[in-house]
Amino acid sequence: MEDSPSGSDINLRANATKTAEDPELFWKKQSALAQQRLSDPALYKVAFAEMRRQSISRVPVFYQKSLEALLEEAHEARSIFMSFNGRNGGKAKDTLQKLIERIVEKEPKIDCNGLLHRLKAEKTFGAVVDVTERTISFEGETGGIIDMKVAALKHRLSRAKKNSRESR
């Protein structure tokens, strides 16, 4: 990524006052940042889409934002989206978790033992391949078999119940 803090105009002004005695150094840094951001395909695409939007909506050239400003805004927006994305847990639900959530929707007060019995019953219908005393084997998204300890079932159950409560 980059080592400069974000904050569009504030940072430019702060950096400008720090380097007021050496504007050449300031613009070298800004040019390097712009080149770094241009090499990122996502930032490039967002900045040029905004530039296109400005030209289509016929914003006078005087009021159009510079490429550097558009790249910086795109970088800041990505930082915000990434932070929100990180709060969502980041990991996609596997087939077993989806099955557990469907079971919890039907029986919200189910406990671990009841869930284990339901998973044994579901063995012939889909995701669950085998259930033993210590492991639950299920089919992953890619088709491979994944083994999970039965002890981890309580965590998956509590997550499913939490998601069920939040969606109501």
Residue pairs with C-beta under 8 A, 6 or more apart in sequence:
2 33
2 36
2 37
2 75
4 11
4 29
4 33
5 11
6 72
6 75
6 76
6 79
7 76
8 69
8 72
8 73
8 76
12 30
15 26
15 29
15 30
16 23
16 26
18 26
19 25
19 26
19 29
30 68
33 68
33 71
33 72
34 67
34 68
34 71
37 43
37 44
37 47
37 71
37 72
37 74
37 75
38 44
38 71
42 74
42 78
43 71
43 74
43 75
43 78
44 71
46 70
46 74
46 77
46 78
47 67
47 70
47 71
47 73
47 74
48 70
50 65
50 70
50 73
50 74
51 64
51 65
51 67
51 70
54 64
54 65
55 64
65 73
92 141
93 101
94 138
94 140
94 141
94 146
95 126
95 127
95 138
95 139
95 140
95 141
96 127
96 128
96 136
96 138
96 146
96 148
96 156
97 156
97 159
97 160
98 127
99 119
99 122
99 126
99 127
99 128
99 138
100 115
100 119
100 156
100 157
100 160
101 160
101 163
101 164
103 110
103 115
103 118
103 122
103 160
104 110
104 157
104 160
104 161
104 164
105 164
107 114
107 118
108 161
108 164
110 118
110 157
111 157
112 153
112 154
112 157
115 153
115 157
116 131
116 150
116 153
119 128
119 131
119 136
120 128
120 131
122 128
123 129
123 130
123 131
126 139
127 138
127 139
128 136
128 137
128 138
129 137
129 138
129 139
129 145
130 136
130 137
131 137
131 150
132 150
133 150
134 149
134 150
135 147
135 148
135 149
135 150
136 147
136 148
136 149
136 150
136 153
137 145
137 146
137 147
137 148
138 145
138 146
138 148
139 145
139 146
140 146
